[in-house]
């Protein structure tokens, strides 16, 4: 493998000049730069990123720790993070916490050991001592989607309160009165926020939310299935189940179908976190969509601002209700509301 000394010999220049040319230093003449680039092409030279990072104290690498790579919402979020980072000249290393605080800390430790320039984290919950230590450390950090209250770190997230209010108003307008929720873990900010917003929206319409219509989930499909099975065993089952994330909604759908029941004829179903699959279910699922691409781009920009010495900004973007047909809505001419199954 060719090294920088080989490039210097082929170009007839000093190693220092070659190094300056490869780093776009203004002191290098256009003629010298052209000779260096020609030698690089001829020899197939690739700069040693590790050695460069030792000289510049930068790796041009970001770390991303997401809560669950199997969750389509986080998969899409990671894709847009990588896309925006690449456009800004950074690479991304991804760690999957699998909704486990100890695994989250493992990935944070590994990424810090790799000398990343900055860290994006969607915290599994607040029981992550290393994540808290890292937030107070010298490595730039931004929280994405979720956050840890009281920690002075920029946060980029969606606010789902208005969309949940819209959902409850929509369900009330359809005549539904017994509404249930499969909540996310109370240890997460999103888990707490969504159930509180749902309760507040019900209160606005004079509707109760008794304890037996609150199912405790963990943002995984199996918990959505268990909670829905319990709802279906109630003396009066709910008119509609609202799952606070997409995987729990899929688990709820499994439980409903396992009982031989139909959506929405026997029970309605709605979800937080719209995913492309929902338009293809039968019927298509009414859901709350987060602006995934915009969140990812804003998070990367906030982190690179921190890294490059510019003041970062926390960003809150609105989620929105996407009405389809899983809660008894009438069929419309909107192709987004028609099942393709």
RANORWO-V497028 format. One record per residue. RES is the residue in one small letter. BURIAL is b if it has 16 or more other ideal C-beta (glycine too) atoms within 10 Angstrom, else e. Layout:
[[RES;BURIAL] [RES;BURIAL]]
This chain:
[[x;e] [x;e] [x;e] [x;b] [x;e] [x;b] [x;b] [x;b] [x;e] [x;b] [x;b] [x;e] [x;b] [x;e] [x;e] [x;e] [x;b] [x;b] [x;b] [x;b] [x;b] [x;b] [x;e] [x;e] [x;e] [x;e] [x;e] [x;b] [x;e] [x;e] [x;e] [x;b] [x;b] [x;e] [x;b] [x;b] [x;e] [x;e] [x;b] [x;b] [x;e] [x;e] [x;b] [x;e] [x;b] [x;e] [x;e] [x;e] [x;e] [x;e] [x;e] [x;e] [x;b] [x;e] [x;e] [x;e] [x;e] [x;e] [x;b] [x;b] [x;b] [x;b] [x;b] [x;b] [x;b] [x;b] [x;b] [x;b] [x;e] [x;e] [x;b] [x;b] [x;b] [x;b] [x;e] [x;b] [x;b] [x;b] [x;e] [x;b] [x;b] [x;b] [x;e] [x;b] [x;b] [x;e] [x;e] [x;e] [x;e] [x;b] [x;e] [x;b] [x;b] [x;b] [x;b] [x;b] [x;b] [x;b] [x;b] [x;b] [x;b] [x;e] [x;b] [x;b] [x;b] [x;e] [x;b] [x;b] [x;e] [x;e] [x;b] [x;b] [x;e] [x;e] [x;e] [x;b] [x;b] [x;b] [x;b] [x;b] [x;b] [x;b] [x;b] [x;b] [x;b] [x;b] [x;e] [x;b] [x;e] [x;b] [x;b] [x;b] [x;e] [x;b] [x;b] [x;e] [x;e] [x;e] [x;b] [x;b] [x;b] [x;b] [x;b] [x;b] [x;b] [x;b] [x;b] [x;b] [x;e] [x;e] [x;e] [x;e] [x;b] [x;b] [x;b] [x;b] [x;b] [x;b] [x;e] [x;b] [x;b] [x;e] [x;b] [x;b] [x;b] [x;b] [x;b] [x;b] [x;e] [x;b] [x;b] [x;b] [x;e] [x;b] [x;e] [x;b] [x;e] [x;b] [x;b] [x;b] [x;b] [x;b] [x;b] [x;b] [x;b] [x;e] [x;e] [x;b] [x;b] [x;b] [x;b] [x;e] [x;b] [x;b] [x;b] [x;e] [x;b] [x;b] [x;b] [x;e] [x;b] [x;b] [x;e] [x;e] [x;e] [x;e] [x;b] [x;e] [x;b] [x;e] [x;e] [x;e] [x;b] [x;b] [x;b] [x;b] [x;b] [x;b] [x;b] [x;b] [x;b] [x;e] [x;b] [x;b] [x;b] [x;b] [x;b] [x;b] [x;b] [x;e] [x;b] [x;b] [x;e] [x;e] [x;e] [x;e] [x;b] [x;b] [x;b] [x;b] [x;b] [x;b] [x;b] [x;b] [x;b] [x;b] [x;b] [x;b] [x;b] [x;b] [x;b] [x;b] [x;b] [x;e] [x;b] [x;b] [x;e] [x;e] [x;e] [x;e] [x;e] [x;e] [x;b] [x;b] [x;e] [x;e] [x;b] [x;b] [x;b] [x;b] [x;b] [x;b] [x;b] [x;b] [x;b] [x;e] [x;e] [x;b] [x;b] [x;e] [x;b] [x;e] [x;b] [x;b] [x;b] [x;b] [x;b] [x;b] [x;b] [x;b] [x;e] [x;b] [x;e] [x;e] [x;b] [x;b] [x;b] [x;b] [x;b] [x;b] [x;b] [x;b] [x;b] [x;b] [x;b] [x;b] [x;b] [x;e] [x;e] [x;e] [x;e] [x;b] [x;e] [x;e] [x;b] [x;e] [x;e] [x;e] [x;b] [x;b] [x;b] [x;b] [x;b] [x;b] [x;b] [x;b] [x;b] [x;b] [x;b] [x;e] [x;e] [x;e] [x;e] [x;e] [x;e] [x;e] [x;b] [x;e] [x;e] [x;e] [x;e]]
